[in-house]
């Protein structure tokens, strides 16, 4: 059984690597045919790039889970180790893919624009009010503030510091670059326009958090809509990264308080 798994695993890894290399050649060829086109990759290319990234993430997941379980045994500590490796591998790959699009700078692509003080204050206050509303709703429906998934993750973690870094710092930066940056622009320049970009990025982002309950997934989707609208109005992902970090920091504080109580 183990031998069969290893064979399938090696075949899958070979397919992912060869597909990625072939796709890079295709991107470079298309870039040469569209010299001077000041726009991100078209919608189909954007979606294919995201699928390639997901395939790479799956390869990292299988590699990590198989190897990690052999060494340490099963526990949820693996989850944030997996995310840590995924971020440091996929981040540079995505930047490389965006750099191939020479006529559209990375700064434009992912919205590296410093927001004004007025924008920062406005969105921080708006976000604070929305978070307060969510707290009131949770009190009314008598729902625990802390996610049980994160509580279990914290309790079984051998490195709470690494968990904190992954959840509060790395996840917001990487996810905002991918969703409100790269994917947002690819959809925005298509027929789906701004509305499609905001809704689709929020749906995909929420669908990647299936380890949480339905309430949390719906909340994540609504947060995605807010982040997408903020990205559109300010033209910047700096604010969405900051707001995302605040959400995850607040969640981690709740988790720690519940775990130690």
C-alpha positions, 0 to 999 in steps of 0.5 A: 500500500505504501509503495503504491502511494509513493508511486502515485505521489511521485507521478503527481509531483512530476505532473505538477512540476512539468505542468508548471514549467510548460505553463511558464513557457506559455505565459512567456509566449503570450507576453511576447505576443502582447507587448505593450498591453498594459493589463494583467493576465486575462481571466482564463490565464488568471484562473489557470495560474490560481489552479496551478498554485492550488496544485502546488499547494496540494503537492506541498500538503501531501508531501508534508502530511506524509513526511510529518506523520512518519516523523511526529505522528498525527496532530493538528500541529501539521496544519500551520507547518504546512501553511508556513511552507506553502506561503514561502514557496508560493509567494516567490512563484506568484511574484515571478509569474507577475514579473513575466507580465512586463507591461503591467508592474507588480505595484499596479498588479497587486495594489501597492499604493499607500492609502491616505490618512483619511482612508486609513481612519475611515476604513479602520472605523468602519471595520471596527463598527462591523466587528462590534456588530458581529460580537453583538450577534454572537452574544445574542445567539450565544455563540462562542467567540473563539473558533474550536478549530483554532482552539484545538490547533493552539492546544496541540501546537508544539510552537505557539509562536509559529502558529501566531506568525502564520495566522496573524502575519503570513496568512494576511499578507499572502492571502491578500496578495493572491485574492485582493491583489492578483486574482482581483485584478485578473477578474476586474479587467474581464467582463465581470468587472468590479462586482464580479471581482469582489464577489468571486474573490470572496467566494473562493477565499471563503471556500478555502476555509472549510475547516471552520463551521458554517457561521465562520465561513459565512463571516469570512465571505462577508469579510471578503466582500468588505476587503474587496470593496476597500481594495476597490475604493482605495486601490490598495492592499495595504489596508486590507492586509492591515484589516486582515491582520487585525481580524486574525489577531483578535481571533488568536487572542480569543483562542489563547484566552479560551485555551488557557481558561 
